[in-house]
Structure formats: structure tokens, C-alpha cells
């Protein structure tokens, strides 16, 4: 399976655990192939609550990423993961991941 549209690079820092203040702790950045599109998306969760995403990130299907992970693009903009969708092909096999991102406070 070829994902030729993954022509950019970004860095992902996955949350590893939660500290005594209920804040996530992070590992090291991992530099990976991706595709990042900056665009505003309005999302709804299962309860109907609306959230806004500032960017959409495309990843390989086996790339590990979690909610609350941090993503940094080539221009060092930093984002937080707010939703991960698994995209399947017609055979039901996982094709890629679409990750919705929100700018972190450092960019606002």
C-alpha cells in the first residue's frame, strides 16, 4: 500500500502517562512522514458538543498517536491532538489515520 501523499515531515511527542497533577507527561519527539493541512474544521463528539480543529494531519496506519499528543510541523508550529479517525479502504483494511489538531497555547 503506497501513501504517496505523505510528502511532508513532522514530529510527534506522545503522552506517556499522567503526573500527580493529572497533567500528561511526554516522551521524546519522533520525526515522521506526514501530510499537514492547515484549515479550520468544526467537529462534534458523540454527545453533540462542538470543538474546533485548526489543522488536519494524515499519517500511516501503523503510526502511534494518542489524544493529547503534541505535533510540531516543519515551521515549529505546535499542535495538540483532539481527535483521531481511522480511515479504511473498500476491503475494510486500515488505509491511513486522519488526526485533527488544535494550536497549543504557545501559538495563540
GROMACS elastic network, one bead per residue, 0.5 to 0.9 nm:
[ bonds ]
;  ai    aj funct       b0    kb
    1    95     6  0.79472   500
    2     5     6  0.86974   500
    3     6     6  0.59896   500
    3     7     6  0.89889   500
    3    59     6  0.88784   500
    3    60     6  0.73913   500
    3    95     6  0.85083   500
    3    96     6  0.81447   500
    4     7     6  0.69331   500
    5     8     6  0.85611   500
    5    34     6  0.80451   500
    5    35     6  0.68073   500
    5    58     6  0.86717   500
    6     9     6  0.80964   500
    6    33     6  0.58252   500
    6    36     6  0.86941   500
    6    58     6  0.72315   500
    6    59     6  0.73190   500
    6    60     6  0.81759   500
    7    33     6  0.65310   500
    7    34     6  0.62940   500
    7    35     6  0.61930   500
    8    32     6  0.84243   500
    8    33     6  0.57344   500
    8    34     6  0.52061   500
    8    35     6  0.53621   500
    8    36     6  0.73327   500
    8    73     6  0.87376   500
    8    74     6  0.81568   500
    9    31     6  0.67235   500
    9    32     6  0.55161   500
    9    34     6  0.54122   500
    9    35     6  0.73149   500
    9    36     6  0.86110   500
    9    73     6  0.70098   500
    9    74     6  0.66486   500
   10    30     6  0.81762   500
   10    31     6  0.56298   500
   10    32     6  0.56444   500
   10    33     6  0.65663   500
   10    34     6  0.64407   500
   10    35     6  0.83217   500
   10    36     6  0.83250   500
   10    71     6  0.69269   500
   10    72     6  0.57347   500
   10    74     6  0.60059   500
   10    76     6  0.89157   500
   11    29     6  0.55718   500
   11    30     6  0.51558   500
   11    32     6  0.60921   500
   11    33     6  0.87432   500
   11    70     6  0.82030   500
   11    71     6  0.56137   500
   11    72     6  0.51136   500
   11    73     6  0.64928   500
   11    74     6  0.82478   500
   12    28     6  0.81437   500
   12    29     6  0.51968   500
   12    30     6  0.51933   500
   12    31     6  0.65684   500
   12    32     6  0.75917   500
   12    65     6  0.76066   500
   12    69     6  0.70245   500
   12    70     6  0.57685   500
   12    72     6  0.65446   500
   12    73     6  0.89821   500
   13    26     6  0.62355   500
   13    27     6  0.58870   500
   13    28     6  0.57070   500
   13    30     6  0.64010   500
   13    65     6  0.83400   500
   13    69     6  0.57517   500
   13    70     6  0.50556   500
   13    71     6  0.63619   500
   13    72     6  0.84101   500
   14    25     6  0.85682   500
   14    26     6  0.57436   500
   14    27     6  0.60096   500
   14    28     6  0.77371   500
   14    29     6  0.77275   500
   14    30     6  0.87189   500
   14    64     6  0.80276   500
   14    65     6  0.62342   500
   14    66     6  0.63681   500
   14    67     6  0.85077   500
   14    68     6  0.76647   500
   14    70     6  0.64227   500
   14    71     6  0.86069   500
   15    18     6  0.80635   500
   15    24     6  0.58230   500
   15    25     6  0.55525   500
   15    27     6  0.64921   500
   15    65     6  0.87163   500
   15    66     6  0.71008   500
   15    67     6  0.81440   500
   15    68     6  0.66323   500
   15    69     6  0.53012   500
   15    70     6  0.78297   500
   16    24     6  0.70664   500
   16    25     6  0.57074   500
   16    26     6  0.53731   500
   16    27     6  0.63153   500
   16    69     6  0.89829   500
   17    23     6  0.83297   500
   17    24     6  0.56858   500
   17    25     6  0.54242   500
   17    26     6  0.73743   500
   18    21     6  0.76584   500
   18    22     6  0.53420   500
   18    23     6  0.52567   500
   18    25     6  0.57271   500
   18    26     6  0.89965   500
   19    22     6  0.53133   500
   19    23     6  0.54651   500
   19    24     6  0.62945   500
   19    25     6  0.65457   500
   20    23     6  0.74002   500
   21    24     6  0.87901   500
   24    68     6  0.77874   500
   24    69     6  0.88524   500
   26    29     6  0.87385   500
   26    69     6  0.78501   500
   26    70     6  0.84755   500
   27    30     6  0.89957   500
   29    70     6  0.86283   500
   29    71     6  0.84636   500
   29    72     6  0.86922   500
   32    59     6  0.86717   500
   32    63     6  0.86864   500
   33    59     6  0.72982   500
   33    60     6  0.80294   500
   34    57     6  0.68840   500
   34    58     6  0.56391   500
   34    59     6  0.52324   500
   34    60     6  0.75351   500
   35    56     6  0.82053   500
   35    57     6  0.56853   500
   35    58     6  0.50519   500
   35    59     6  0.70362   500
   36    55     6  0.69322   500
   36    56     6  0.58436   500
   36    58     6  0.64605   500
   36    73     6  0.78393   500
   37    54     6  0.88524   500
   37    55     6  0.55668   500
   37    56     6  0.52285   500
   37    57     6  0.64452   500
   37    58     6  0.85266   500
   38    54     6  0.61728   500
   38    56     6  0.64659   500
   38    57     6  0.86828   500
   39    53     6  0.77706   500
   39    54     6  0.55160   500
   39    55     6  0.50882   500
   39    56     6  0.71092   500
   40    52     6  0.68172   500
   40    53     6  0.56448   500
   40    55     6  0.63452   500
   40    56     6  0.86139   500
   41    51     6  0.84249   500
   41    52     6  0.57647   500
   41    53     6  0.50459   500
   41    54     6  0.65170   500
   41    55     6  0.74451   500
   41    56     6  0.82826   500
   41   100     6  0.82825   500
   42    50     6  0.67252   500
   42    51     6  0.59062   500
   42    53     6  0.63617   500
   43    48     6  0.89968   500
   43    49     6  0.81036   500
   43    50     6  0.55442   500
   43    51     6  0.50834   500
   43    52     6  0.59534   500
   43    53     6  0.71459   500
   43    83     6  0.88804   500
   43   100     6  0.89306   500
   44    47     6  0.76171   500
   44    48     6  0.53382   500
   44    49     6  0.53700   500
   44    51     6  0.62523   500
   44    52     6  0.87727   500
   45    48     6  0.52963   500
   45    49     6  0.55068   500
   45    50     6  0.67764   500
   45    51     6  0.79196   500
   46    49     6  0.75091   500
   47    50     6  0.89893   500
   51    82     6  0.87002   500
   52    82     6  0.89440   500
   52   100     6  0.89572   500
   52   101     6  0.86600   500
   52   102     6  0.72815   500
   53    56     6  0.75548   500
   53    81     6  0.89352   500
   53    82     6  0.74103   500
   53    83     6  0.87940   500
   53   100     6  0.57697   500
   53   101     6  0.52655   500
   53   103     6  0.80986   500
   54    79     6  0.84857   500
   54   100     6  0.75673   500
   54   101     6  0.57982   500
   54   103     6  0.63770   500
   55    79     6  0.83720   500
   55    99     6  0.83384   500
   55   100     6  0.60128   500
   55   101     6  0.50810   500
   55   102     6  0.66299   500
   55   103     6  0.81720   500
   56    98     6  0.66733   500
   56    99     6  0.56940   500
   56   101     6  0.60775   500
   57    97     6  0.80206   500
   57    98     6  0.57078   500
   57   100     6  0.63347   500
   57   101     6  0.72691   500
   58    96     6  0.69603   500
   58    97     6  0.57126   500
   58    99     6  0.62966   500
   59    62     6  0.82161   500
   59    63     6  0.64963   500
   59    96     6  0.58054   500
   59    97     6  0.50839   500
   59    98     6  0.65699   500
   59    99     6  0.76898   500
   60    63     6  0.54674   500
   60    95     6  0.75052   500
   60    97     6  0.62850   500
   61    64     6  0.83989   500
   61    86     6  0.77206   500
   61    87     6  0.83848   500
   61    94     6  0.61425   500
   61    95     6  0.58700   500
   61    97     6  0.55978   500
   62    94     6  0.88357   500
   62    96     6  0.80535   500
   62    97     6  0.85989   500
   63    96     6  0.89192   500
   63    97     6  0.82100   500
   65    68     6  0.88731   500
   65    69     6  0.65521   500
   65    81     6  0.83797   500
   65    84     6  0.81200   500
   65    99     6  0.86560   500
   66    69     6  0.53814   500
   66    70     6  0.89016   500
   66    81     6  0.71497   500
   66    82     6  0.88744   500
   66    83     6  0.84873   500
   66    84     6  0.76316   500
   67    70     6  0.87900   500
   67    80     6  0.79210   500
   67    81     6  0.52151   500
   67    82     6  0.57799   500
   67    83     6  0.63185   500
   67    84     6  0.72506   500
   68    80     6  0.56534   500
   68    81     6  0.50323   500
   68    82     6  0.64987   500
   68    83     6  0.88009   500
   69    79     6  0.84404   500
   69    80     6  0.58555   500
   69    81     6  0.54599   500
   69    82     6  0.85788   500
   70    78     6  0.68979   500
   70    79     6  0.56823   500
   70    81     6  0.63642   500
   70   101     6  0.88997   500
   70   104     6  0.85407   500
   71    77     6  0.82099   500
   71    78     6  0.57247   500
   71    79     6  0.50837   500
   71    80     6  0.62604   500
   71    81     6  0.73867   500
   71   101     6  0.81576   500
   72    75     6  0.78526   500
   72    76     6  0.54308   500
   72    77     6  0.55300   500
   72    79     6  0.63015   500
   72    80     6  0.89625   500
   73    76     6  0.51690   500
   73    77     6  0.55855   500
   73    78     6  0.68159   500
   73    79     6  0.84099   500
   74    77     6  0.75160   500
   75    78     6  0.89298   500
   77   103     6  0.76862   500
   77   104     6  0.85356   500
   77   106     6  0.87213   500
   77   107     6  0.70353   500
   78   102     6  0.85351   500
   78   103     6  0.60951   500
   78   104     6  0.58714   500
   78   105     6  0.87230   500
   78   106     6  0.75079   500
   78   107     6  0.70976   500
   79   101     6  0.57231   500
   79   102     6  0.52294   500
   79   104     6  0.50729   500
   79   105     6  0.88171   500
   79   107     6  0.86002   500
   80   100     6  0.85255   500
   80   101     6  0.54636   500
   80   102     6  0.52393   500
   80   103     6  0.62836   500
   80   104     6  0.59270   500
   81    84     6  0.75727   500
   81    99     6  0.67659   500
   81   100     6  0.60184   500
   81   102     6  0.65143   500
   82    99     6  0.76217   500
   82   100     6  0.56842   500
   82   101     6  0.55837   500
   82   102     6  0.66638   500
   83    98     6  0.83346   500
   83    99     6  0.58036   500
   83   100     6  0.51119   500
   83   101     6  0.72723   500
   84    97     6  0.67865   500
   84    98     6  0.58756   500
   84   100     6  0.63425   500
   85    96     6  0.87133   500
   85    97     6  0.57324   500
   85    98     6  0.51194   500
   85    99     6  0.62687   500
   85   100     6  0.82577   500
   86    94     6  0.67447   500
   86    95     6  0.77813   500
   86    96     6  0.64058   500
   86    98     6  0.65222   500
   86    99     6  0.87357   500
   87    92     6  0.89565   500
   87    93     6  0.84731   500
   87    94     6  0.59533   500
   87    95     6  0.56751   500
   87    96     6  0.54093   500
   87    97     6  0.57590   500
   87    98     6  0.70847   500
   88    91     6  0.76191   500
   88    92     6  0.53094   500
   88    93     6  0.52142   500
   88    96     6  0.70808   500
   88    97     6  0.88113   500
   89    92     6  0.53376   500
   89    93     6  0.55566   500
   89    94     6  0.64653   500
   89    95     6  0.57463   500
   89    96     6  0.89144   500
   90    93     6  0.74572   500
   91    94     6  0.88732   500
   92    95     6  0.86186   500
   94    97     6  0.81517   500
  103   106     6  0.79101   500
  103   107     6  0.62037   500
  103   108     6  0.71463   500
  104   107     6  0.58194   500
  104   108     6  0.69968   500
  105   108     6  0.51852   500
